[in-house]
Amino acid sequence: MRLILLGPPGAGKGTQAKRLMEAHGIPQLSTGDMLRAAVKAETEIGLKAKDIMNRGDLVPDEVVVGIVEERIEEPDCKNGFILDGFPRTVAQAEALERVLERHGMDLDAVLQLEVDENALAARVEQRVAESGDAVREDDTVEALKKRLVVYREQTAPLVDHYRETGHLVTIDGMKPIDEVEAAISEALSSAKDSRIRAAG
């Protein structure tokens, strides 16, 4: 099961990724974690990324894609993986498609968690109020608004891209967590049945 989770910050991707990991026994791959692991392991591409980050520059697409490619070759990805936070742009999506093709792989689905952006701010406020801890700088309504602008500019075009490739599955992310999980499970079963019929 090879999946991409799409949706604005605060849509609940992390929560659903954990549930998908447990249900299917596949790892969640976050670009941040993969970058740190590659740097720590001092792989060739990890050392390249380290030099770039040490200069304070953004890691370019080809390096991020290379790190993703290294990661999906590891044994725990044999039965699939969940990509969360990657791809962020259509260019990255196209690069990922070339990587998967090289490895004889395809995506099973791109799950878009569709949410009301106005309600996301209320979610963040509620989470902060319930935590009782010091608020992280990136977990405020102001930070959310900035991240939503970036999402709309860079990542939202992926919705149309994956609709065109036939991978997009839209889920109502405003429902309770268990209902979102059930909708995802049902959508993945339908996608699997469609592939079996197409292969037959």
Residue, then its C-alpha position, 0 to 999 in steps of 0.5 A: m500500500r503506497l500512499i500520499l497524504l494531502g491536506p493543509p496543516g492541521a487537517g489531521k494527516g499525522t493522526q490518520a497516518k498513525r492509524l494507517m501505519e497500524a492497519h497496514g504495517i507500513p512506515q510513515l515517511s516524513t521528509g524531515d525525518m528522512l533528511r535527518a536520518a540520511v545526514k546521521a547515517e552519512t550517506e552520500i546524499g545525506l552529506k550533500a544535504k548536510d553541507i547545504m543545510n549548514r550553509g543555511d540554504l533550502v535543500p533542492d528538490e533533487v536532493v530531497v527526491g534522492i533521499v526519498e528514493e534511498r528510503i523506499e529501497e529499505p526493507d521496511c518499505k517492501n509492503g508500502f509506505i505513507l508519504d506525508g509532507f512530500p511531494r510539496t510541489v507538482a515538480q516534486a510529484e513528477a520526480l517521485e513518479r519517475v523514481l517509482e517507475r524506476h523501481g517498478m512501483d506505483l501509488d495506490a492512492v493520494l488521500q486528500l483530507e478536505v477541510d474548512e480552513n476557518a475551522l482549522a484555526a479553531r482546531v489549533e486554538q482548542r489543541v493549545a487550550e487542551s494541552g496546557d503546555a507551552v505553545r510551540e511557535d509553529d502551533t499558533v493561529e498566526a503560524l497556521k495562517k502563514r502555513l496555509v498561504v504557502y500550502r495554497e501556493q505550492t501544494a494545492p496544485l497537487v490536487d488537480h495533478y493527482r486528479e488527472t493521474g487518477h490517484l486522488v481520493t477526497i475524504d471529508g476531514m471535518k468529520p470525527i477522527d474515527e469516521v475519517e479513518a473509516a472513510i479512508s479504509e472504505a476508499l482504499s478497499s474500493a481503489k484495490d477492487s478497481r485495480i483488481r478488476a483492471a488487472g483482470 
